[in-house]
C-alpha cells in the first residue's frame, strides 16, 4: 500500500492508475478503523480495480469541540488493517492540505430538508462540514465508485445530493451496517465506552428490533431511558425523504440517536 500525504502526489498516483485503465474506488474515513470500515474496502475491491482509502478527522463536521478533541486516533493499527485488506493507497493529509485557506468562512450547501431533520436538527452545521470535506476529497480523488456505510444513512443521502450539486458521475454505493455479535453497530466511538456502557449499548439495536415488531416510539424511548440513554430521537420515517410517517406504513426506516454518558451513538434499520 502506498501512503500519500499531498494532493499533488495523490494526483500523480491516480493518473498512473487511470493510464493503466484502472477504475478508482474510494473509501473516505476518519480512521480508528474497525471491521465496518474494512467491509467498505472489501466491497470496493470487488467493484473497482484500484482502491484508495482516506483518513482525515475533519474538524468542520464536529458540532461538539469535545467530541473532536476526544476522537480516537489509532493510525498505526489502521495502516496495518488497510494493508491486510489489500488497499492500494492511503491518503493521509494534514489539515492544511485539505483547507489551505483555513476553516473559517467556508462555502455553504443547499441540502434542503436533510439539514433540518434528525441528524441535521440535532447536529447543527454537521452536514455542512461533511460536504465541505467531501467536496475537497472528491475533487482530489475523482473516484468512479464511492463506498459509504448505511450506518450513516442520512449522510449517504447528503452525499448523493453533493454528487448532484458537483455534477460528478461518481457512483455511490451505500454498504450494509456491520455489527458486533450482540448487535451493536460498529463505530470508532465504541472504543470510548466504559465496560458498563458497552454492556448497555446494544439496547439501541434491540430498540430497532422492537420497533420492527410494532413497539411505539414512546415505548422505545422509555426502554432506552431505562437503560441509561439520553435520547436525541427515535424516528420511523420514509426511507426516501426521512419525514416521519405512521408506524404501519411500508417501506419504512427506523432511526435512533442517543447518548450513553457523553458518547453519542446512532443506528438504523429498514422496517
Ligand atoms: P467514519 O470513519 O465514522 O467517518 O466512517 C467512515 C465510513 O465508514 C462511513 O461511510 C461510515 O458510514 C462507514 N461505517 C462506519 N461504521 C460502519 C459500520 N458499522 N458498518 C458499515 N459501515 C460503517
Boltz pocket constraint, residues with backbone or C-beta under 6 A from the ligand:
constraints:
  - pocket:
      binder: B
      contacts: [[A, 28], [A, 29], [A, 30], [A, 31], [A, 36], [A, 37], [A, 39], [A, 40], [A, 147], [A, 148], [A, 149], [A, 150], [A, 151], [A, 152], [A, 175], [A, 176], [A, 177], [A, 178], [A, 179], [A, 185], [A, 186], [A, 187], [A, 188]]
      max_distance: 6.0
